[in-house]
Amino acid sequence: MAIEDRGFASMNKDKQREIARKGGKAAHDKGTAHEWTPEEARAAGRKGGLAGRNRHTATTDDNSTRSDSL
């Protein structure tokens, strides 16, 4: 059996969503789920946007692109 054929990631997307929904609902019912404040959500979105931008514009120390050194 290949690794891709096992576990949560190999499931049908609708089945994944249903399992995740049940987990989220259970956490909220239990009182242990995190609820984002607007400030937290804003900070997380900003951090994610910066991480994505930096990943696509990375260069080596001498300011040449990686493809130049290959």
Secondary structure, DSSP 8 states (H G I E B T S, - for coil): --GGGSSGGGS-HHHHHHHHHHHHHHHHHHT------HHHHHHHHHHHHHHHHHHHT---TTS--HHHH-
